[in-house]
């Protein structure tokens, strides 16, 4: 097991069904976005899933806790965050799914690094990701290098993340991604020619307020048109409490499709694993 020397916290998700080990400071700490991203896939999800830029593994672990027929690879380039994910998988609270989750230390934006990390071309049925979203030079980056890397894109931009996802997911496999709503244009451009049949779900803090996030899911190689869905609202008009459906996602492990039927689509089908997964070619 990897070791982390940095101070960490133990954070409970899904009402305690998942315990994450996260750096106390100096890194991005996962929360609502990661849980919503994982909730984009339902309990019937099967096959191999890769969580790209997994950080401490919150999204991938909450998905594994929900979907007992899925195996998950947490792909993360920062060794200290990979160590946190590894430590979390050793915790008794995560025993129900830990055997189906593994950690890969790899820079997913580099072909050779992906290969070295065991991430092979077309080897996954699904990918999920919550990538950095600021273009370099567009914001004042954190003075902490690790935190800056979690939020600011490198020279490959957002397109590099979608290129990596397209390389790793098998034909007709799916990608789910969450981004700030103002990156919708970049998201659509990065999916062009890679992932089609997009379902675009605006996420609003409150009714009548502009969307803060957009959750998207698409199928590799699909030529189906995109669909803009009714928005998902987190809170009521007043107060800070989550609406009952959102609370069910955060505390009970419900999926978005369980509380927001327009998100469900038979074309996605929580796709069954391909019978040729073990014969995939390495990255070229």
C-alpha positions in Angstrom: 0.0 0.0 0.0 1.2 3.5 -0.8 2.0 5.7 2.2 1.1 9.4 2.6 3.1 11.6 5.0 0.8 14.6 4.6 -1.9 15.4 7.2 -5.3 13.9 6.1 -8.9 13.9 7.2 -11.4 11.0 7.0 -14.6 12.2 5.2 -17.8 10.2 5.1 -20.0 10.1 1.9 -23.3 8.4 1.1 -24.3 8.4 4.8 -21.1 6.6 5.8 -21.1 3.9 3.1 -17.9 5.4 1.8 -15.0 6.8 3.8 -12.5 8.9 1.9 -9.0 9.9 3.0 -8.3 13.4 1.8 -5.3 15.8 2.3 -6.1 18.3 5.0 -4.8 21.1 2.9 -2.8 22.0 -0.2 -4.8 19.9 -2.6 -8.3 20.0 -4.1 -10.8 18.3 -1.7 -13.7 16.4 -3.4 -17.2 17.0 -2.4 -20.6 17.6 -4.1 -19.3 17.6 -7.7 -17.6 14.2 -7.3 -20.8 12.6 -5.8 -23.0 14.1 -8.5 -20.6 12.9 -11.2 -20.7 9.3 -9.9 -24.5 9.5 -9.5 -24.7 9.9 -13.3 -24.3 6.2 -13.5 -26.9 4.0 -11.9 -26.9 0.9 -9.7 -27.1 -1.4 -12.7 -23.8 -0.2 -14.2 -21.6 -3.1 -15.2 -18.1 -3.6 -16.5 -14.9 -1.6 -16.1 -15.0 2.1 -15.2 -12.1 4.5 -15.1 -12.2 7.6 -13.0 -9.9 10.0 -14.8 -8.0 12.4 -12.5 -9.5 10.6 -9.6 -7.8 12.7 -6.8 -8.5 10.9 -3.5 -11.0 8.6 -5.3 -14.3 10.0 -4.0 -16.2 9.8 -7.3 -14.9 6.3 -8.2 -15.6 4.9 -4.7 -19.1 6.3 -4.4 -19.8 4.8 -7.8 -18.4 1.4 -6.7 -20.5 1.6 -3.6 -23.7 2.1 -5.7 -23.0 -0.3 -8.5 -22.0 -3.8 -7.3 -21.4 -5.2 -10.8 -18.8 -2.5 -11.7 -15.1 -2.5 -11.2 -13.4 0.9 -11.0 -9.8 2.1 -11.7 -8.9 5.4 -10.0 -6.4 7.0 -12.3 -4.4 9.8 -10.7 -1.1 11.4 -11.5 -0.3 12.9 -8.0 1.3 10.1 -5.9 0.1 11.8 -2.6 -3.5 11.7 -3.8 -3.1 8.1 -5.0 -1.8 7.2 -1.6 -4.9 8.7 0.0 -7.1 6.6 -2.3 -5.1 3.5 -1.5 -5.4 4.2 2.3 -9.2 4.7 1.9 -9.5 1.3 0.3 -7.9 -0.3 3.3 -10.5 1.1 5.7 -13.1 -1.3 7.1 -15.9 1.0 6.1 -15.1 0.5 2.4 -14.8 -3.3 2.6 -18.0 -3.9 0.6 -16.5 -2.5 -2.6 -12.7 -2.2 -2.0 -11.9 -5.5 -3.9 -13.5 -4.0 -7.0 -11.5 -0.8 -6.9 -7.8 -0.3 -7.8 -5.5 2.7 -8.1 -3.3 3.6 -11.0 -0.7 6.3 -10.8 -0.6 7.8 -14.3 -0.7 11.1 -16.1 -3.7 10.3 -18.3 -2.8 13.1 -20.8 0.4 11.3 -21.9 0.0 8.1 -24.0 3.2 6.4 -22.6 2.3 7.3 -19.0 -1.2 5.7 -19.5 0.4 2.6 -20.9 2.9 2.5 -18.0 0.0 2.8 -15.6 -1.8 -0.2 -17.1 -4.5 1.9 -18.8 -5.0 0.3 -22.2 -6.7 1.5 -25.3 -10.4 0.6 -25.3 -10.2 -1.3 -22.0 -13.0 0.4 -20.3 -16.8 0.3 -20.6 -17.3 3.7 -18.9 -15.2 6.7 -18.0 -16.1 9.5 -15.5 -14.1 12.7 -15.0 -14.2 16.0 -13.2 -11.2 17.7 -15.0 -9.5 21.0 -14.4 -11.5 23.7 -16.1 -9.5 27.0 -16.1 -7.3 27.6 -19.2 -3.7 28.5 -18.3 -3.3 32.3 -17.8 -7.1 32.9 -17.5 -7.0 33.0 -13.7 -4.6 33.6 -10.9 -3.5 30.1 -10.0 -3.0 28.9 -6.4 0.5 29.3 -5.1 0.3 25.6 -4.1 1.4 23.6 -7.2 -0.7 20.6 -6.5 -3.9 22.6 -6.0 -3.2 24.7 -9.1 -2.8 21.5 -11.2 -6.2 20.4 -10.0 -7.9 23.5 -11.4 -5.8 24.9 -14.2 -5.4 23.0 -17.5 -2.0 22.3 -19.0 -1.1 23.0 -22.7 -3.3 20.2 -23.9 -6.3 22.0 -22.6 -9.7 20.5 -22.0 -9.5 18.7 -25.3 -6.6 16.5 -24.0 -8.9 15.1 -21.3 -11.6 14.1 -23.8 -9.0 12.7 -26.1 -7.7 10.5 -23.3 -11.3 9.4 -22.4 -12.0 8.5 -26.0 -8.8 6.4 -26.2 -9.6 4.5 -23.1 -13.3 3.8 -23.6 -14.4 1.0 -25.9 -16.7 1.7 -28.9 -20.3 2.4 -27.7 -18.9 2.9 -24.1 -19.9 6.0 -22.2 -18.4 9.1 -20.7 -19.8 11.1 -17.9 -18.3 14.5 -17.0 -19.1 17.5 -14.8 -17.9 21.0 -15.5 -18.8 24.6 -14.7 -21.7 25.7 -16.9 -19.6 28.4 -18.5 -17.4 25.6 -20.1 -20.3 24.2 -22.0 -19.0 25.4 -25.3 -15.6 23.8 -24.7 -17.3 20.6 -23.6 -19.3 20.3 -26.8 -16.3 21.1 -28.9 -14.2 18.4 -27.1 -16.9 15.8 -27.6 -17.2 16.4 -31.3 -16.2 13.3 -33.3 -15.7 11.4 -30.0 -18.8 11.2 -28.0 -22.3 11.7 -29.3 -25.9 11.3 -28.2 -25.1 13.8 -25.4 -27.4 14.3 -22.5 -26.7 17.8 -21.0 -28.0 18.3 -17.5 -27.8 21.9 -16.1 -27.3 21.9 -12.3 -28.8 24.9 -10.4 -28.2 25.9 -6.9 -31.8 27.2 -6.6 -34.9 27.5 -8.8 -34.7 30.6 -11.0 -30.9 30.9 -10.7 -28.5 30.3 -13.6 -26.9 26.9 -13.7 -23.6 26.6 -11.9 -22.6 23.2 -13.3 -23.4 21.0 -16.3 -23.3 17.2 -16.1 -23.0 15.5 -19.5 -23.1 11.9 -20.6 -22.4 10.6 -24.1 -21.7 7.4 -26.1 -18.4 6.9 -27.9 -19.0 6.9 -31.7 -22.7 7.8 -31.4 -24.2 10.1 -34.1 -27.4 10.7 -32.2 -28.3 14.3 -31.5 -27.6 16.0 -28.2 -30.4 16.7 -25.7 -30.7 19.6 -23.3 -32.5 18.3 -20.2 -34.6 20.0 -17.6 -32.3 21.3 -14.9 -31.5 19.6 -11.6 -32.0 21.9 -8.6 -30.1 21.4 -5.4 -31.9 23.7 -2.9 -35.3 25.2 -2.5 -35.9 28.9 -2.9 -34.9 29.6 0.7 -32.6 28.0 3.2 -29.5 25.8 2.7 -31.1 22.3 3.0 -30.8 20.0 0.0 -34.1 19.1 -1.8 -35.2 15.5 -0.9 -34.0 13.9 -4.2 -30.5 15.5 -3.9 -30.4 14.4 -0.2 -31.1 10.9 -1.4 -28.2 11.0 -3.7 -25.8 12.4 -1.1 -26.9 10.3 1.8 -28.5 7.1 0.4 -26.6 6.5 -2.8 -29.4 7.2 -5.2 -28.5 7.8 -8.8 -29.6 10.9 -10.8 -31.8 8.8 -12.9 -33.7 7.6 -9.8 -34.8 11.2 -9.0 -34.6 12.9 -12.4 -36.2 10.6 -15.0 -35.2 12.6 -18.0 -31.5 11.7 -17.3 -32.3 8.0 -17.9 -31.9 6.8 -21.5 -32.2 3.2 -22.8 -29.5 4.0 -25.4 -27.0 4.2 -22.6 -28.3 1.0 -21.0 -25.6 1.0 -18.2 -23.8 -0.8 -20.9 -22.8 -4.4 -20.3 -19.0 -5.2 -20.5 -17.7 -6.2 -23.9 -16.8 -9.9 -24.1 -13.4 -8.9 -25.6 -12.2 -6.6 -22.8 -9.2 -8.9 -21.9 -8.0 -8.8 -25.5 -7.7 -5.0 -25.9 -4.6 -3.7 -27.6 -2.2 -1.4 -25.6 -2.1 2.3 -26.3 -0.4 3.2 -29.6 
